[in-house]
Amino acid sequence: MSGQRGRNAGGGATGGDGARPGRPTIRQVAEAAGVSVATVSRVFAGSAAVSAELTRRVHEAAGRLGYAPHVVAQSLASGRSNIIGILVPNLANPHFYSLIKYVLHDAARDGYQVLVADSDESPAAERELGLSLLRRADGLILSAPRSGPATFREFVAEGRPVLMVDRKIDDPVMSSVVVDAFGAMRDLLQHLAGLGHEHLAYLHGPARSWQEQERWRAVRGFRRQGLRVDELTATESLDDGRRVADEVLATGCTAVAAYNDLAAISLVGALAERGIRVPEDVSVTGYDDIPFGRFMAPPLTTVRAPQRDVAAAAWLAMRGLLEGQRPGARTVLSAEPVIRRSTGAPRPAAGAR
């Protein structure tokens, strides 16, 4: 895709425009508008040096003639591809779909296309893909990256804007948009504690995930307050909840907090296969509020991250960086629990009245 632009973009900065026979030429547009060929080229390259009046005349002339600028020529002239890269760790997780979809719409509104890559939870692949995207695109949005600071410095060294989403980073050369995962998980655990749960199993997510670290930080806070917590590793595959179902039951917990909805949903299914009722026998919570969770039986208690707001803030920040704003700004958004029927009061202990 290197060198390609979004819709209605193009225009060469040279005298030639690669016109096919019968296709209007840049020279004809210049003659119709009463300007030079160079002025037409600058207009379609988005130059601010051309007056509003001349820009209007050029666009009107191009419209009358049906002129479509040459895409590759304009990219070469402007030094811009009008492509933005988005790199996510796992496209199998629907959580990332919303971010991509909303950013795509916002970017298209401003004349940009979006190129998406999936690192499959591999820091090595994330580095390789990130560098590749930066050499094709005008900027890179990293969603929940797994790499370390050394890789991020390599990205910044490419000389193009890099924006971090869903990971806090203390670096003045990178901007970020994050959701307060600690506060949201704390509120979700308070819901379980309020129902009377004293013994929890926590299904860990990917160790390199900042979101996982923040959610686990909230769980640790409740552990210090007396909540019994058993730790199990689930990462974020749809099969992980099923894989650890027997381990969950062996803990004797009355509630399970999963790192995300994928693990929670598969755990509920695996428990049902074993004759364990949710929430009558075990309460289960997820995180992310993916669409599937609303329609399962019972509907899943989870945390809703404001993905539309995250995407809007991410694109606003990226557009600002593309327009020359200084990096280093951080936007923090809040998330909130969504209480559904997968959580309830714990079952009475044997012999209790």
Secondary structure, 3 states (H helix, E strand, C coil): CCCCCCCCCCCCCCCCCCCCCCCCCHHHHHHHHCCCHHHHHHHHCCCCCCCHHHHHHHHHHHHHHCCCCCHHHHHHHHCCCCEEEEEECCCCCCHHHHHHHHHHHHHHHCCCEEEEEECCCCHHHHHHHHHHHHCCCCEEEEECCCCCHHHHHHHHHCCCCEEEECCCCCCCCCEEEEECHHHHHHHHHHHHHHHCCCEEEEEECCCCCHHHHHHHHHHHHHHHCCCEEEEEECCCCCCHHHHCHHHHHHHCCCEEEECCHHHHHHHHHHHHHCCCCCCCCCEEECCECCHHHHHCCCCCEEEECCHHHHHHHHHHHHHHHHCCCCCCCEEEECCEEECCCCCCCCCCCCCCC
